[in-house]
Amino acid sequence: MASQQQKGVLIIGGEGEFGRFLRRDILPSLGIIHVSVIERDTPREEHEPLLKTARHVVLATPLAGYAERACELIYQSRALNGTTTYWFIPSVQAGVWRAISATLELVANPLLSAVFLHPMYGPNGFRETEPEARTFQNVLTATHTGANHPLEDELTAVINLFLTRFNIRTTVSFNPDEHDRITAYSQGLSYCVARLMFERPELDQILHEEMSDLHHSFSGNRDLILDFVRINSYMPQVIAAFADAWRLTNQSNLNDVLNAFASADAALNRGADSAISTKWYERLRVSARERLGYGFI
């Protein structure tokens, strides 16, 4: 990517938490210095000039409404006459991938290509020195290649840059639907703990005191968490497994929370490590093992 930045990178949602993280911690280390931003209050007449001067476009808007905004973006770009790569990075992939791929087929601009990728890291964790560093990866679930815009060399360069600059690997082992199922069983399960925290003030206080870094992250990402739980089509079975386990506890303290988490984890993942894990899922697993003696393979 770094060798193709004469036209720069445009981040839509660049003033959001993940957009700022990209601008501050990721893009400069990839050699990218020309970065533009579109926000909700950016005048409509400024969108087209910014799109025309972008070689790469990253959509970093909230999960709610992501597919609609992405499809609108493709239509805005239908008349672009320069090679452009779109990076779609939602935490729930399948519905977004289907909607955008269909829209790209309809627009049929041969210079537009798209990458569907979930970065499994963020402002609260991406350094290789962190205990959960093995969970930090890019999950590349799909691509759409324009007839006059091949992606192979470009993707290889980006994948290699993330590995050499951050020790972050990229997996291509999962399609969008597989991604959503696996992340529901890990990331989504940890979000069941977050929902308890949001709904029960006494548990919010306990997590604030006992697991302050997890509490800080969950509190700061409340909207994302609730959107993930609502949008990921595999979450109903995760919610049911956690609720069943929660009913068997006293529902009063951290041990009860960890017990419900560990029991649901055992039911969903059968003791195996998740192929697409997250920092907070792993942190909850470790806490359950240390406090309650749960063992995970």
C-alpha positions in Angstrom: 0.0 0.0 0.0 2.8 2.4 0.9 4.1 2.5 -2.6 0.8 3.6 -4.1 -0.1 6.5 -1.8 0.3 9.4 -4.3 -3.4 9.9 -4.0 -3.6 9.0 -0.3 -6.2 7.3 2.0 -9.7 8.5 2.8 -11.2 7.4 6.1 -15.0 7.8 6.3 -15.6 8.0 10.0 -12.0 9.1 10.6 -12.9 11.1 13.8 -14.4 8.0 15.5 -12.4 5.9 17.9 -11.2 3.4 15.3 -10.6 6.1 12.7 -8.4 8.0 15.1 -6.6 4.8 16.0 -5.8 4.2 12.3 -4.6 7.7 11.8 -2.5 7.8 15.0 -1.1 4.2 15.4 -1.4 2.3 12.2 -1.2 4.3 9.0 1.9 6.3 9.9 3.8 3.0 10.6 2.7 1.8 7.1 4.3 4.8 5.5 1.0 6.5 4.8 1.0 10.3 5.4 -1.7 11.6 3.1 -4.9 11.0 5.0 -8.3 12.7 4.5 -11.5 12.3 6.5 -15.2 12.5 5.8 -17.5 12.9 8.8 -21.3 13.2 9.2 -21.0 17.0 9.1 -18.7 17.1 6.0 -20.7 19.0 3.4 -22.0 16.7 0.6 -20.3 18.7 -2.1 -16.9 17.9 -0.6 -17.4 14.1 -0.8 -16.8 13.7 -4.5 -13.5 15.7 -4.6 -12.2 13.6 -1.6 -13.2 10.4 -3.3 -11.5 11.4 -6.5 -8.2 12.0 -4.7 -8.2 8.8 -2.7 -6.4 5.6 -3.8 -7.8 3.7 -0.7 -11.1 4.3 1.1 -11.6 2.9 4.6 -15.2 2.8 5.9 -14.8 3.1 9.7 -18.4 4.1 10.6 -20.5 2.4 13.4 -21.8 -1.1 12.8 -25.4 0.1 12.9 -26.2 1.3 9.4 -22.8 0.1 8.0 -24.2 -1.8 5.0 -26.4 1.0 4.0 -23.6 3.6 4.2 -21.3 1.2 2.3 -23.8 0.8 -0.5 -24.3 4.5 -0.7 -20.6 5.0 -0.9 -20.3 2.6 -3.9 -23.0 4.5 -5.7 -21.2 7.8 -5.0 -18.2 6.2 -6.6 -19.8 4.8 -9.7 -18.3 7.4 -12.0 -14.8 7.5 -10.6 -12.2 7.0 -13.3 -9.2 6.1 -11.1 -8.2 2.8 -9.5 -9.7 2.7 -6.0 -9.6 0.0 -3.2 -12.4 0.0 -0.6 -11.7 -1.5 2.8 -14.8 -2.6 4.6 -14.0 -3.5 8.3 -17.2 -4.2 10.2 -17.2 -6.7 13.1 -20.1 -8.5 11.6 -19.3 -9.4 8.0 -21.8 -11.6 6.2 -24.7 -9.2 5.6 -22.3 -6.4 4.7 -20.4 -8.6 2.2 -23.6 -9.7 0.5 -25.0 -6.1 0.2 -21.8 -4.5 -1.0 -20.9 -7.3 -3.5 -24.3 -7.0 -5.1 -24.0 -3.2 -5.3 -20.6 -3.4 -6.9 -22.0 -5.8 -9.5 -24.8 -3.4 -10.2 -22.5 -0.3 -10.4 -20.0 -2.3 -12.6 -17.2 0.2 -12.4 -14.1 -2.0 -13.4 -11.7 0.3 -11.5 -13.4 -0.4 -8.1 -12.2 -3.3 -5.9 -13.1 -4.1 -2.3 -11.6 -5.9 0.6 -13.7 -7.3 3.5 -11.6 -7.5 6.6 -12.1 -7.5 10.4 -9.2 -6.1 12.4 -9.1 -8.1 15.7 -7.4 -5.3 17.6 -7.9 -1.7 18.4 -6.9 1.2 20.6 -7.2 -1.0 23.7 -4.8 -3.6 22.5 -2.6 -4.2 19.5 1.0 -4.4 20.8 2.9 -7.6 20.4 4.1 -7.3 24.0 0.6 -7.7 25.4 -0.4 -11.0 27.0 -3.3 -11.5 24.5 -1.1 -10.6 21.5 -1.9 -13.9 19.8 -5.4 -12.7 19.3 -4.4 -9.6 17.3 -4.9 -10.5 13.6 -6.6 -9.4 10.5 -9.4 -11.7 9.3 -9.8 -11.3 5.6 -13.1 -12.9 4.7 -13.7 -11.9 1.0 -12.7 -9.6 -1.8 -14.4 -8.2 -4.9 -12.0 -7.6 -7.8 -12.8 -5.0 -10.4 -12.1 -6.1 -14.0 -9.4 -3.5 -14.4 -8.2 -3.5 -10.8 -6.4 -6.7 -9.7 -5.9 -7.0 -5.9 -3.4 -9.9 -5.5 -0.1 -7.8 -5.4 -1.7 -5.0 -3.4 -3.1 -7.4 -0.8 0.2 -9.3 -0.5 2.0 -6.0 0.2 -0.4 -4.9 2.9 -0.4 -8.3 4.6 3.4 -8.3 4.6 3.5 -4.7 6.0 1.2 -5.6 8.9 3.4 -8.6 9.7 6.7 -6.8 9.6 5.6 -3.6 11.3 3.2 -4.9 14.0 3.7 -8.7 14.0 0.0 -8.9 13.1 -0.8 -11.8 10.8 -3.7 -12.0 8.3 -5.8 -15.1 8.0 -7.9 -15.9 4.9 -9.3 -19.2 6.4 -12.8 -18.0 6.9 -15.6 -16.8 4.7 -18.0 -14.0 6.0 -20.5 -16.5 7.5 -17.9 -18.6 9.2 -16.4 -15.4 10.6 -19.7 -14.4 12.1 -20.3 -17.7 13.7 -16.8 -18.0 15.3 -16.8 -14.4 16.5 -20.2 -14.8 18.0 -18.9 -17.8 20.1 -15.9 -15.7 21.3 -16.3 -12.0 21.0 -20.1 -12.3 21.3 -19.9 -14.4 24.4 -17.7 -11.8 26.1 -20.4 -9.2 25.1 -23.0 -11.3 27.1 -20.9 -10.3 30.2 -21.0 -6.7 28.9 -24.8 -6.8 28.7 -25.0 -7.9 32.3 -22.8 -5.0 33.2 -25.0 -2.6 31.4 -28.2 -4.0 32.9 -27.1 -4.5 36.5 -25.5 -1.5 38.3 -24.1 -3.8 41.1 -22.3 -5.9 38.6 -21.1 -2.8 36.8 -19.5 -1.8 40.1 -18.0 -5.2 40.7 -16.4 -5.4 37.2 -15.1 -1.8 37.6 -13.3 -2.9 40.8 -12.2 -6.4 39.8 -11.5 -6.1 36.1 -11.1 -2.4 35.5 -9.5 -2.6 32.0 -12.3 -4.8 30.7 -14.9 -2.5 32.3 -13.3 0.5 30.7 -13.3 -1.1 27.2 -16.9 -2.4 27.5 -18.1 1.0 28.8 -16.4 2.9 26.0 -17.8 0.6 23.3 -21.4 0.2 24.5 -23.1 1.0 21.2 -20.8 -1.3 19.2 -21.4 -4.1 21.7 -25.2 -3.8 21.6 -25.1 -3.5 17.8 -23.0 -6.6 17.5 -25.4 -8.5 19.7 -28.4 -7.3 17.7 -26.9 -7.8 14.2 -24.8 -11.0 14.3 -27.2 -13.7 13.3 -25.5 -16.3 15.5 -26.0 -14.4 18.7 -29.4 -15.8 19.7 -27.8 -19.2 20.5 -24.9 -17.5 22.3 -27.4 -15.4 24.4 -29.4 -18.6 25.2 -26.3 -20.5 26.3 -25.2 -17.7 28.6 -28.7 -17.1 30.0 -29.1 -20.8 30.8 -25.7 -20.9 32.6 -26.5 -17.6 34.4 -29.8 -19.0 35.8 -27.8 -21.7 37.5 -25.7 -19.2 39.6 -26.6 -16.9 42.5 -26.4 -14.0 40.0 -24.7 -11.8 42.5 -20.9 -11.5 42.2 -17.9 -11.9 39.9 -17.6 -15.6 40.5 -21.2 -16.0 39.2 -20.4 -14.0 36.1 -17.3 -16.0 35.4 -19.1 -19.3 36.1 -21.8 -18.4 33.6 -19.2 -17.3 31.1 -17.1 -20.5 31.5 -20.2 -22.8 31.3 -21.5 -21.1 28.2 -18.0 -21.2 26.7 -17.7 -25.0 27.3 -21.1 -25.5 25.7 -20.3 -23.4 22.6 -16.6 -24.1 22.1 -16.2 -27.5 23.7 -13.0 -26.4 25.5 -11.1 -25.6 22.3 -9.3 -22.3 21.6 -11.2 -20.0 19.3 -9.8 -19.5 15.9 -10.9 -15.9 16.0 -10.4 -14.8 19.5 -10.4 -11.4 21.2 -8.5 -9.8 24.1 -11.5 -9.7 26.4 -12.7 -13.2 25.6 -9.2 -14.5 26.5 -9.1 -12.3 29.6 -12.4 -13.7 30.9 -11.1 -17.2 30.2 -8.0 -16.6 32.2 -10.0 -15.1 35.1 -12.4 -18.1 35.1 -9.4 -20.5 35.2 -7.6 -18.6 38.0 -10.6 -17.9 40.2 -12.7 -21.0 39.6 -10.3 -23.6 38.4 -12.0 -24.0 34.9 -9.6 -25.6 32.5 -9.5 -24.8 28.8 -7.5 -26.8 26.3 
